[in-house]
Amino acid sequence: MADTNYGAFSESTRDAAANLADTASRTVDRASELASRAQTKVTNYFREHDAKDMVDDLTSYVKGHPIQSIVAAASLGFLAAALLRRR
């Protein structure tokens, strides 16, 4: 009886692990696809705009989204500090 339960548990665990691995693989594929699209958009933006356009866009964004801008600036500051501290 114990062997039967162990076998069912083992098979169930294997199935769950296979499902988890499949889900993880699909998630990584999707994240990779989204990152690739974002990289393409950013590259195109930099090719199509000069520095003045970028500053104007940034200024407009900051005026329209002040809280998000403060959070983004603080995050970049903490990241820069962490990177510089490691050196």
Secondary structure by P-SEA (a helix, b strand, c coil): caaaaaaaaaaaaaaaaaaaaaaaaaaaaaaaaaaaaaaaaaaaaaaaccaaaaaaaaaaaaaacaaaaaaaaaaaaaaaaaaaaac
